[in-house]
């Protein structure tokens, strides 16, 4: 059989709906826009006869005028592809229909299956969700149009005669009347006459159909996929607010105890349905294994969803599915390992989220769900093409290239010109003054896009920084040879200078720029990663983490002393954004960086010292001194400590800092002239009382923070049954004894060696249960399979995965006795150390709460 190619499978799924999307305007929500951009689907849309591809959230009445296929007839069909529930996308779909009055057919594709809609607790739709929504959308459309027409016909402003009521799923705040992009319903005909002559029968021509489209995922390579950062599955919470929860974006802490609660988090339910539909589309018959409490719940759901027909089809390819909880290993994504992808994630800016986290939520879901969703950083890494152009020498060719790109970019905003006769140069000059020019400066955009013809990211994912940079240099040299550019004089003393020189030679004109866009993106990313400001900060993290790792095997006093030093020295350094030229370690690590290193230190302490959730790995005296260091820093630098546990104290802390500064100045004055009056003694006492209250409140907040630290330090002993089997198994985890390997590497190495993994649960398929219950009594029962026996193994990390784990996973397979095994890696999101900081220390700011 042919090997699995996720990119090809996603493109094939688009070709299968070619009859529905031909001659239509496609509207994509933010999650689908990210996924289809990464897979490189826009060119395929053009080939299949699509009129235009537009943003669902940023819909405009001018969208209908765009037409790639030069057809002068007005559009009569729109296709909406959404990664959210139908009830959440409803207001945007309705807005499209109301705006574009020539539409006669609306086709909706949703990545959430019909069964998942009915299983989702906050969905207002029932078992027949798709047909229910088709009728409800038509009903809302008819009532809204008739209501707007009636209001136009009433000259006295009386609305009691307006035809139709409020739409079924819309609240008054969701009405589309106030949207500035919506054109009037009728600008040439009398609305009263039109309403009387056409009546309600005119709406019968609107046809609405809803289909399931499961392949909304982000294949960053042929064998690695992630969920869209702004899709419903990734945004749904993975854990409810309870004692074992660290953050809404992470699974529960693994305890090995089965949960009897029926309150399953929505992210768990949606993840199970996604994996079930993914296996069905890929035509795979899965043997399901799980490691972790949340993964076991997903495994049971997948087993219950499988049927005898699905599992017993002979033409399906057998594959193993290994589900792993992120909370089994929080240390690896927190640390800064040797991964080119992780370095890129920390160095390059990302596209801003298209909508606020509440934008896709209907009023119904807001009333019934206090915790709405989790915000993930988009996967769209922005490439600074403008910096490349600014570094090019000012010769005639370079100036022409820059002017052409400026003119092209200014064309997007030609409608904002003061006069229709304004030329391109005027528009280009006007563009320089725009506040959002920085977003446009990342011309070309997504680093992980697969539309360049060559899948460079497949090779980059398995490389470290040094090897990845050398590989990019090799690709640049091949590109120069293809363009017939001599390499003489391009090799310099440093890698950055060589990359810079090659990039300049590879962009002599626009055609060459577009032809070599993929390798140019990688070269600019590597140049940014290797720059002094980013590399020095990364090296500072690596050095600090190495010191903590060495101290953790010594004694608790040494480890806590280094944590305390990191926090106290961070007060001497400016933030990374304020001073990027400071190359010293003290100036690079901020207070937030020190808190992240404290998390790493506590996790290391829990792995090496005896600990409990109530007391932690350190003594009371040692921990008290660390708390006092944090208190002193926050009181001295209130503006630099914008943290979750300080919500509500910002003004008090800022006022206290101002009073301390003014008191210091007054003391200097009194030292020179003496104290003339003692009447301010009572005022000073009141201030001292207020300061004491502030410090007590601050200490209470910090005590809550340290409860989180204690919970992190107890991860090992709470999930010892899962981890100890991997550590003690006789498997070679690498030739370098000082290089720490993550859980995923150890897990795959143990699986490939076919050792027993404690806590790994196998979920029997339908056929397996039949043999076990029926023919098992005659000695014909099935033996328990092993994930290493499969030719295809899918590893899905519930909660997200980082670049180092991807690299180590493929390394474990290549070092095993079966390097030909097809390994597919997936995760909820692509994690970085910044994500882990937000999840653990700033999680409630990244989750949105709505009042009931």
C-alpha positions in Angstrom: 0.0 0.0 0.0 1.0 3.6 -0.5 2.4 5.5 2.4 0.2 8.0 4.3 0.5 11.6 3.1 -1.6 14.0 5.2 -1.1 16.9 2.8 -2.3 14.8 -0.2 -5.2 13.5 1.7 -6.4 17.0 2.6 -6.2 18.1 -1.0 -8.0 15.0 -2.2 -10.8 15.7 0.2 -11.3 19.1 -1.4 -11.4 17.5 -4.9 -14.2 15.3 -3.7 -16.5 18.3 -3.1 -15.6 19.9 -6.4 -19.2 19.7 -7.7 -20.5 21.6 -4.7 -17.9 24.4 -4.7 -17.7 25.1 -8.4 -18.8 28.7 -9.4 -19.4 29.6 -5.8 -18.0 32.1 -3.2 -16.3 30.2 -0.4 -16.4 31.6 3.1 -13.9 30.2 5.6 -13.9 30.9 9.3 -10.6 31.5 11.1 -9.9 27.9 11.8 -10.5 26.7 8.3 -8.6 29.6 6.8 -5.5 28.6 8.9 -5.8 24.9 8.0 -6.5 25.4 4.3 -3.7 28.0 4.0 -1.2 25.6 5.6 -2.2 22.8 3.3 -1.9 25.0 0.2 -5.6 24.7 -0.9 -6.2 28.2 -2.4 -4.5 27.4 -5.7 -6.7 24.2 -5.9 -9.8 26.2 -5.3 -8.9 28.3 -8.3 -8.4 25.3 -10.4 -11.8 23.9 -9.4 -13.7 27.0 -10.6 -14.3 28.8 -7.3 -15.2 32.5 -7.7 -13.5 33.8 -4.6 -12.3 32.7 -1.1 -13.3 35.1 1.7 -13.2 35.4 5.5 -16.4 34.5 7.2 -15.9 36.8 10.2 -14.8 39.7 8.0 -17.4 39.4 5.4 -18.1 42.4 3.2 -20.7 43.3 0.6 -17.9 43.7 -1.9 -17.0 40.0 -1.7 -19.6 39.2 -4.4 -17.8 41.4 -6.9 -14.6 39.3 -6.7 -14.4 36.7 -9.4 -11.3 34.7 -10.3 -13.0 33.1 -13.3 -14.1 36.3 -15.0 -17.8 35.4 -15.1 -19.9 38.5 -15.4 -23.1 36.8 -14.1 -23.8 37.5 -10.4 -23.0 34.7 -7.9 -26.0 32.6 -6.9 -24.2 30.1 -4.6 -22.1 30.4 -1.5 -20.2 27.7 0.3 -19.4 28.1 4.0 -16.7 25.9 5.5 -16.5 26.2 9.3 -14.6 24.5 12.1 -17.1 25.4 14.7 -20.5 24.2 15.7 -23.4 25.3 13.5 -25.0 27.3 16.3 -21.8 29.3 16.8 -21.3 30.1 13.2 -25.0 30.8 12.6 -24.9 34.6 12.9 -22.1 34.9 10.4 -23.8 32.6 7.9 -27.0 34.5 8.3 -25.2 37.8 7.7 -23.8 36.5 4.4 -27.2 35.5 3.2 -28.8 38.8 4.2 -25.9 40.8 2.5 -25.8 38.9 -0.8 -29.4 39.0 -2.0 -28.6 37.1 -5.3 -27.8 33.9 -3.4 -30.2 31.1 -4.2 -28.2 28.2 -2.7 -26.2 27.9 0.5 -24.0 24.8 1.1 -22.4 24.5 4.5 -19.5 22.2 5.4 -18.7 21.8 9.1 -15.8 19.8 10.6 -18.1 18.8 13.6 -20.0 15.7 12.7 -23.8 15.4 13.2 -23.3 13.0 16.1 -20.8 15.3 17.8 -23.4 18.2 17.5 -26.0 16.1 19.4 -23.4 14.9 21.9 -22.1 18.4 22.7 -23.8 19.6 25.8 -24.1 23.2 24.8 -25.4 22.6 21.3 -29.1 23.4 20.8 -29.4 20.9 18.0 -30.6 17.4 18.4 -29.7 14.0 16.8 -30.9 15.1 13.4 -28.7 18.2 13.7 -28.0 18.9 10.0 -31.6 18.8 8.9 -32.7 20.8 11.9 -30.3 23.5 11.1 -31.2 23.7 7.4 -34.8 24.5 8.4 -33.9 26.8 11.2 -31.5 28.8 8.9 -34.2 29.3 6.3 -36.7 30.2 9.0 -34.4 32.8 10.5 -33.5 34.2 7.1 -37.2 34.6 6.1 -38.2 36.2 9.4 -35.2 38.6 9.3 -35.8 39.7 5.8 -39.6 40.2 6.3 -38.9 42.1 9.5 -36.5 44.5 7.8 -38.9 45.0 4.9 -41.8 45.8 7.2 -39.8 48.3 9.1 -38.9 50.1 5.9 -42.6 50.3 5.0 -43.7 51.8 8.2 -43.3 55.6 7.9 -44.5 56.3 11.4 -41.8 54.1 13.0 -44.3 51.8 14.7 -42.7 48.3 14.8 -45.7 46.4 16.1 -46.8 45.6 12.6 -43.4 44.2 11.6 -43.7 40.9 9.9 -42.0 38.0 11.6 -40.4 37.6 15.0 -36.9 37.4 16.3 -34.7 34.8 14.7 -34.6 31.5 16.6 -30.9 31.5 17.4 -30.1 35.2 17.5 -30.1 37.5 20.4 -30.8 41.2 20.0 -27.1 41.9 20.3 -26.4 39.5 17.4 -28.6 41.2 14.9 -26.8 42.0 11.7 -28.5 45.5 11.2 -25.6 47.3 12.8 -22.9 45.7 10.6 -21.3 48.4 8.5 -20.4 46.0 5.7 -24.0 45.1 4.9 -25.5 46.7 1.9 -29.2 47.8 2.0 -31.7 45.1 1.2 -33.1 47.0 -1.7 -31.8 50.2 -3.0 -33.8 50.6 -6.2 -37.2 49.1 -5.6 -39.9 50.1 -3.3 -39.8 47.7 -0.4 -43.5 47.8 0.3 -44.4 47.0 -3.2 -41.8 44.2 -3.4 -43.0 42.7 -0.2 -46.6 42.7 -1.3 -46.0 41.4 -4.8 -43.5 38.7 -4.0 -44.5 37.7 -0.5 -43.1 34.8 1.4 -42.9 32.5 -1.7 -39.8 34.4 -2.8 -37.8 32.7 -0.1 -38.6 29.2 -1.3 -35.9 29.6 -3.8 -33.2 29.6 -1.1 -31.8 26.1 -0.7 -29.7 25.2 2.3 -27.8 21.9 2.6 -25.4 20.9 5.4 -22.6 18.3 5.0 -19.8 17.0 7.2 -16.3 17.8 6.2 -13.9 16.2 8.7 -10.5 17.0 7.1 -10.0 20.4 8.7 -6.6 19.9 10.2 -3.2 21.5 9.8 -0.7 19.1 8.2 2.6 20.9 8.8 4.2 18.0 7.0 3.3 14.7 5.4 3.4 12.9 8.8 2.7 15.6 11.4 -0.7 17.3 11.9 -2.2 19.7 14.4 -5.7 21.0 15.1 -6.6 24.6 13.9 -5.8 27.0 16.7 -9.1 28.8 16.2 -11.3 25.7 15.6 -13.8 24.3 18.0 -11.9 21.2 18.9 -8.7 23.0 19.9 -10.5 25.8 21.7 -12.7 23.5 23.8 -11.6 22.9 27.3 -9.9 19.6 28.1 -10.5 19.7 31.9 -13.2 21.1 34.1 -12.4 23.3 37.1 -11.5 20.8 39.8 -8.6 19.8 42.1 -6.7 17.9 39.5 -7.0 20.6 36.8 -4.0 22.7 36.0 -5.5 24.7 33.1 -8.5 24.5 30.7 -6.1 23.8 27.9 -4.4 20.8 29.6 -5.8 17.4 30.6 -6.3 16.5 34.2 -3.4 15.4 36.3 -3.0 11.6 35.8 -3.8 9.6 39.0 -4.6 6.2 37.5 -8.1 6.3 39.1 -11.1 5.9 36.9 -13.6 8.8 37.1 -17.2 8.1 37.7 -18.3 11.5 36.8 -20.5 12.0 33.7 -19.3 15.6 33.2 -16.9 15.0 30.4 -15.2 18.2 29.2 -16.3 19.3 25.7 -12.7 19.2 24.4 -12.5 15.5 25.2 -15.8 14.7 23.4 -14.8 16.7 20.3 -11.3 15.2 20.2 -12.8 11.7 20.2 -15.2 12.4 17.4 -12.4 14.1 15.4 -10.1 11.1 15.7 -12.9 8.7 14.8 -13.8 10.7 11.6 -10.1 11.1 10.8 -9.5 7.3 10.8 -12.6 6.9 8.7 -11.5 9.3 6.0 -8.0 7.9 6.0 -9.5 4.4 5.7 -7.8 3.0 8.8 -8.8 0.3 11.1 -7.4 1.4 14.5 -6.2 -0.6 17.5 -6.5 2.0 20.3 -4.1 2.4 23.2 -4.2 5.1 25.8 -1.8 6.4 28.5 -3.4 8.8 31.0 -6.8 9.4 32.5 -8.1 11.8 29.8 -6.7 9.6 27.0 -8.5 6.6 28.5 -11.8 8.5 28.3 -11.2 9.3 24.6 -10.2 5.7 24.0 -13.4 4.4 25.5 -15.4 6.9 23.4 -13.7 5.8 20.2 -14.3 2.1 21.1 -18.0 2.8 21.6 -18.3 4.7 18.4 -16.7 1.9 16.4 -19.1 -0.6 14.8 -18.7 -4.2 13.6 -19.0 -2.9 10.0 -16.3 -0.2 10.4 -13.8 -2.5 12.1 -14.4 -5.6 10.0 -13.9 -4.0 6.6 -11.1 -6.0 4.9 -10.0 -3.2 2.7 -9.1 -1.0 5.6 -5.5 -0.7 6.6 -4.7 -1.6 10.2 -3.1 1.1 12.3 -2.3 1.7 16.0 -3.6 4.8 17.7 -1.6 5.8 20.9 -3.2 8.5 23.0 -1.0 10.3 25.5 -1.9 12.9 28.1 0.2 16.1 28.0 0.2 16.2 31.8 2.4 13.1 32.0 5.3 15.2 30.8 5.1 19.0 31.3 8.8 19.4 31.6 9.7 18.8 28.0 7.6 21.6 26.5 8.7 24.0 29.2 12.4 23.5 28.5 14.4 25.0 25.6 15.8 22.0 23.6 17.7 21.8 20.4 14.9 22.0 17.9 14.9 24.3 14.9 11.1 24.5 15.0 11.0 25.5 18.6 13.6 28.2 18.0 11.5 29.6 15.1 8.3 29.6 17.3 10.1 31.7 20.0 11.7 34.1 17.5 9.1 34.9 14.8 5.9 36.8 15.4 2.6 35.1 14.7 -0.5 36.2 12.9 -3.0 37.9 15.3 -6.1 36.0 16.0 -8.8 36.8 13.5 -11.6 37.2 16.0 -12.0 37.6 19.7 -12.7 34.4 21.6 -16.3 35.3 22.1 -17.0 36.2 18.5 -17.9 32.7 17.4 -20.1 31.9 20.4 -23.8 32.2 20.2 -25.9 33.7 22.9 -27.3 30.2 23.7 -23.8 28.8 24.5 -22.9 31.9 26.6 -25.8 31.4 28.9 -25.1 27.8 29.5 -21.3 27.7 29.6 -19.3 29.7 32.1 -15.9 28.8 30.7 -16.2 29.4 26.9 -12.9 28.4 25.3 -9.1 28.4 25.4 -7.1 30.7 23.1 -4.1 29.2 21.3 -1.5 31.1 19.3 -2.1 30.8 15.6 0.2 28.5 13.6 0.7 31.2 11.0 4.3 32.3 11.6 5.0 35.6 9.9 8.2 36.0 7.8 9.8 39.5 7.8 10.1 40.0 4.1 10.3 43.8 4.5 13.5 43.4 6.5 15.0 41.4 3.7 14.2 44.2 1.2 15.5 46.9 3.4 18.9 45.1 3.6 19.3 44.9 -0.2 21.7 47.3 -1.7 20.1 50.4 -3.3 20.8 49.6 -6.9 18.3 50.1 -9.7 17.1 46.5 -9.7 16.5 46.4 -6.0 14.7 49.7 -6.0 12.5 48.5 -8.8 11.6 45.4 -6.9 10.8 47.3 -3.7 8.6 49.8 -5.7 6.8 46.9 -7.4 6.0 45.3 -4.1 5.0 48.5 -2.5 2.6 49.2 -5.4 1.2 45.7 -5.2 0.5 46.1 -1.4 -0.9 49.5 -1.8 -3.4 48.2 -4.4 -5.2 46.4 -1.6 -6.1 49.8 -0.1 -6.8 51.7 -3.3 -10.4 52.3 -2.2 -9.1 54.4 0.8 -7.4 57.0 -1.5 -8.7 60.5 -1.3 -9.2 60.6 -5.0 -9.9 58.0 -7.6 -7.2 59.6 -9.7 -4.6 59.0 -7.1 -1.7 57.0 -8.5 0.1 54.0 -7.0 2.9 56.1 -5.6 0.5 58.2 -3.6 -1.2 55.1 -2.3 2.2 53.5 -1.4 3.2 56.7 0.5 -0.1 56.6 2.3 0.4 53.0 3.2 3.5 53.9 5.2 1.4 55.8 7.7 -0.9 52.9 8.5 -0.9 51.5 12.0 -1.3 47.9 10.6 1.7 48.3 8.2 3.7 45.9 10.4 1.2 43.1 9.6 1.7 43.7 5.9 5.5 43.8 6.2 5.4 40.1 6.8 4.7 39.8 3.1 4.3 36.1 2.2 3.3 34.9 5.6 3.0 31.4 6.7 6.2 29.6 7.5 4.5 26.2 7.6 2.7 26.6 4.3 2.9 23.6 1.9 2.0 25.5 -1.2 5.6 26.1 -2.4 5.9 22.9 -4.4 8.6 21.4 -2.1 7.7 20.3 1.4 10.7 21.8 3.2 9.1 21.6 6.6 9.2 17.7 6.5 13.0 17.8 6.7 13.2 20.8 9.0 11.0 19.2 11.7 13.7 16.5 12.5 16.6 18.9 12.7 18.3 20.9 15.4 19.4 24.5 14.9 22.8 23.8 13.5 21.8 21.0 11.2 18.7 22.9 10.1 20.7 26.0 9.2 23.2 24.0 7.2 20.3 22.3 5.4 18.8 25.6 4.5 22.2 26.8 3.2 22.4 23.8 1.0 18.9 24.5 -0.4 19.9 28.1 -1.1 22.9 27.0 -3.0 20.8 24.6 -5.1 18.4 27.4 -5.8 21.2 29.7 -6.9 22.5 27.1 -9.2 19.0 26.6 -10.7 18.8 30.4 -11.3 22.4 30.2 -12.8 23.8 32.6 -10.3 27.5 32.1 -9.5 28.4 31.2 -5.9 31.7 33.0 -6.0 32.0 35.6 -3.2 28.9 34.5 -1.4 30.6 32.3 1.3 31.5 34.5 4.3 32.9 34.1 7.8 29.5 33.5 9.5 26.4 31.6 8.6 24.2 34.7 8.9 26.3 36.6 6.5 26.2 33.7 4.0 22.5 33.4 4.3 22.0 37.1 3.8 24.3 37.2 0.7 22.5 34.3 -0.9 19.0 35.7 -0.2 20.0 39.0 -1.9 21.2 37.1 -5.0 18.0 35.0 -5.1 15.5 37.8 -5.5 16.5 39.8 -8.5 12.9 40.1 -9.7 9.3 39.3 -8.7 9.3 36.0 -10.7 12.4 34.7 -8.9 10.9 35.9 -5.6 7.7 33.9 -6.1 9.5 30.9 -7.5 11.8 30.6 -4.5 9.4 31.8 -1.8 9.6 28.6 0.3 13.3 28.5 0.7 13.4 32.3 1.2 11.0 32.0 4.1 13.2 29.4 5.7 16.3 31.4 5.1 14.8 34.5 6.7 13.5 32.4 9.6 17.0 30.9 10.2 18.6 34.4 10.0 16.2 35.6 12.6 16.8 32.6 14.8 20.6 33.0 14.6 20.5 36.7 15.3 22.3 37.8 18.5 19.2 39.1 20.4 17.2 35.8 19.9 20.1 33.4 20.2 21.5 35.0 23.4 18.1 34.8 25.1 17.7 31.2 24.2 21.2 30.4 25.4 20.4 32.1 28.7 17.4 29.8 29.1 19.5 26.7 28.2 22.2 27.7 30.7 19.7 28.3 33.5 17.9 25.1 32.9 21.2 23.2 32.9 22.1 24.7 36.2 18.7 23.7 37.7 19.0 20.1 36.3 22.5 19.7 37.9 21.3 21.2 41.2 18.2 18.9 41.3 20.4 15.8 41.6 22.5 17.4 44.4 20.2 18.6 47.2 17.1 20.7 47.7 18.9 23.6 49.3 21.1 24.1 46.2 18.2 23.9 43.8 16.1 26.4 45.7 19.1 28.7 46.0 19.4 28.8 42.3 15.7 29.5 41.8 15.9 32.3 44.3 18.9 33.8 42.5 17.1 33.7 39.1 14.2 35.6 40.6 16.3 38.2 42.4 18.6 38.8 39.5 15.7 39.3 37.1 15.0 42.5 39.0 18.3 43.9 37.7 17.5 43.3 34.1 15.1 45.0 31.7 12.5 43.2 29.8 13.5 41.6 26.5 11.2 43.9 24.6 12.7 47.0 26.2 16.4 46.2 25.6 17.2 43.7 22.8 20.8 44.8 22.6 21.7 43.6 26.1 23.6 40.4 25.7 24.1 39.6 29.4 22.1 36.8 30.9 20.9 39.0 33.7 19.3 41.4 31.3 17.8 38.8 29.1 15.8 36.8 31.7 12.8 38.8 32.9 10.6 38.1 36.0 8.2 36.1 33.9 11.1 34.0 32.6 12.2 33.4 36.1 8.8 32.2 37.1 8.8 29.7 34.2 12.2 28.5 35.4 10.7 28.2 38.8 8.1 25.9 37.4 10.9 23.8 35.8 12.8 23.8 39.1 9.8 22.5 41.1 9.1 19.8 38.5 12.7 18.7 38.7 12.5 18.8 42.5 9.4 16.6 42.5 11.3 14.0 40.3 14.3 13.8 42.6 13.1 14.6 46.1 10.3 13.3 48.3 7.4 15.7 48.1 3.7 16.0 48.8 1.1 18.3 47.5 0.6 20.0 50.8 4.2 20.8 51.8 6.1 20.7 48.5 9.7 19.5 48.0 11.3 22.2 50.1 11.2 23.1 53.8 9.0 25.9 55.1 11.9 28.1 55.9 13.5 27.7 52.4 10.2 28.3 50.6 9.4 31.3 52.8 12.6 33.0 51.7 11.7 32.4 48.1 8.2 34.0 48.6 9.8 37.1 50.2 12.0 37.6 47.2 8.9 37.5 44.9 7.0 39.9 47.2 9.9 42.4 47.2 10.2 42.2 43.4 6.5 42.9 42.8 6.4 45.8 45.2 9.5 47.4 43.6 8.4 46.7 40.0 4.6 46.5 39.9 4.4 47.4 36.1 6.7 44.4 35.2 4.6 41.8 37.0 1.4 41.6 35.0 0.3 38.2 36.1 -2.9 36.3 36.6 -2.7 36.1 40.4 -2.3 39.9 40.7 -5.6 40.7 39.0 -7.3 43.4 41.0 -4.2 44.6 42.7 -2.6 46.5 39.8 -3.7 50.0 40.9 -2.8 49.4 44.5 0.6 48.2 43.6 1.2 51.1 41.3 0.0 53.6 43.9 2.3 51.9 46.5 5.3 52.3 44.3 4.5 56.0 43.7 4.2 56.5 47.5 7.5 54.8 48.1 9.2 57.0 45.6 7.7 60.2 47.0 8.6 59.1 50.6 12.1 58.5 49.5 12.3 62.1 48.1 10.8 63.5 51.3 13.3 61.7 53.4 16.1 63.2 51.4 14.6 66.7 52.0 14.2 66.0 55.7 17.8 65.0 56.0 18.8 68.4 54.8 16.3 70.7 56.7 15.0 68.5 59.5 11.4 67.7 60.4 9.5 70.9 61.1 6.2 69.4 62.1 5.0 66.2 63.7 1.4 66.5 62.8 1.8 64.0 59.9 2.3 61.1 62.3 -1.3 59.9 62.1 -1.3 60.1 58.3 1.9 58.0 58.3 0.2 55.4 60.5 -2.7 55.2 58.1 -0.4 54.7 55.2 1.6 52.0 57.1 -1.7 50.2 57.8 -2.7 50.4 54.1 0.7 49.1 53.1 0.4 46.2 55.5 -3.0 45.3 54.1 -1.5 45.3 50.6 1.4 43.1 51.6 -0.9 40.6 53.3 -3.1 40.4 50.2 -0.1 40.0 48.0 1.2 37.2 50.2 -2.1 35.4 50.0 -2.0 35.6 46.2 1.6 34.2 46.2 0.5 31.4 48.5 -2.0 30.4 45.9 0.8 30.5 43.3 2.9 28.2 45.4 0.0 25.7 45.7 0.3 25.4 41.9 4.0 24.8 42.3 3.3 22.1 44.8 0.9 20.5 42.4 3.5 20.5 39.7 6.1 19.0 41.9 3.8 16.2 42.8 3.2 15.1 39.2 5.6 12.2 39.4 4.3 10.6 42.5 0.7 11.0 41.5 1.3 9.4 38.1 4.2 7.1 39.1 2.5 4.0 37.7 2.8 5.6 34.2 6.3 6.9 34.3 8.4 4.5 36.4 7.9 1.7 33.9 9.6 3.7 31.2 12.5 4.8 33.3 13.3 1.3 34.6 12.8 -0.5 31.3 16.1 -1.9 29.8 16.0 0.3 26.7 18.8 2.5 25.4 17.5 6.1 25.5 20.5 7.6 23.5 24.2 7.5 23.6 24.6 10.8 25.5 23.8 10.2 29.2 23.5 13.9 29.9 20.9 14.6 27.2 17.5 14.4 28.7 14.9 12.7 26.6 11.2 13.5 26.7 8.4 11.1 27.6 7.4 10.6 23.9 10.9 9.3 23.0 11.0 6.9 25.9 7.5 5.7 25.2 8.2 5.0 21.5 11.5 3.4 22.3 9.8 1.1 24.8 7.0 0.3 22.4 9.4 -0.5 19.6 11.4 -2.8 21.9 8.0 -4.5 22.8 8.4 -4.0 26.6 5.4 -3.9 28.8 4.3 -0.3 29.7 2.6 0.0 33.0 -0.6 2.0 32.8 -1.0 1.5 29.0 -4.6 0.4 28.4 -5.7 -1.4 25.3 -9.3 -0.7 24.1 -10.7 -3.8 22.4 -12.3 -3.3 19.1 -15.8 -4.6 18.3 -14.4 -7.8 16.7 -12.0 -8.2 19.7 -14.9 -7.9 22.1 -16.9 -10.5 20.1 -14.0 -13.0 20.1 -13.3 -12.4 23.8 -16.9 -12.9 24.8 -17.9 -15.6 22.3 -15.1 -17.8 21.0 -12.8 -17.1 23.9 -14.3 -19.9 25.9 -13.1 -22.4 23.1 -9.5 -21.1 23.2 -9.9 -19.0 20.1 -9.6 -15.6 21.9 -7.4 -12.9 20.6 -4.1 -12.0 22.3 -3.5 -8.5 23.5 -1.8 -6.6 20.6 1.2 -4.3 21.0 1.5 -0.8 19.4 4.9 -1.9 18.0 3.3 -4.7 16.0 1.5 -2.2 13.7 2.9 -1.0 10.4 1.3 2.4 10.9 1.3 4.1 14.3 -0.5 7.3 15.1 0.5 9.1 18.2 -1.8 11.9 19.4 -0.9 14.0 22.4 -3.9 15.4 24.1 -3.0 18.9 25.1 -0.4 19.7 22.4 3.1 18.8 21.3 6.3 20.7 20.8 9.0 20.6 18.1 11.6 18.8 20.2 9.2 15.9 20.9 8.5 15.6 17.1 12.2 15.4 16.4 12.8 12.9 19.2 9.8 10.7 18.1 11.2 10.2 14.6 14.6 9.7 16.2 13.2 6.9 18.3 11.7 5.1 15.3 14.9 5.5 13.2 17.0 3.9 16.1 14.6 1.0 16.5 14.6 -2.4 14.8 11.8 -1.2 12.5 12.8 2.1 10.9 10.3 1.5 8.1 7.3 1.9 10.4 5.0 4.8 9.3 4.8 7.2 12.3 2.1 9.8 12.2 2.3 12.4 15.0 -0.6 14.7 16.0 -1.5 17.0 18.8 -4.1 19.5 20.0 -1.7 22.4 19.3 1.9 23.3 18.7 3.4 24.2 22.1 6.2 26.4 23.1 7.6 27.6 26.4 5.4 30.7 26.1 2.3 28.5 25.7 3.2 26.5 28.8 3.7 29.7 30.8 0.2 30.9 29.7 -1.4 27.5 30.5 0.1 27.1 33.9 0.8 30.6 35.3 -1.5 32.7 33.2 -4.2 30.2 32.3 -7.2 32.1 33.5 -6.3 35.1 31.4 -6.2 32.9 28.3 -9.6 31.4 29.1 -12.6 33.5 28.8 -15.3 33.5 31.4 -18.8 34.7 30.7 -21.4 35.5 33.3 -24.5 33.5 33.3 
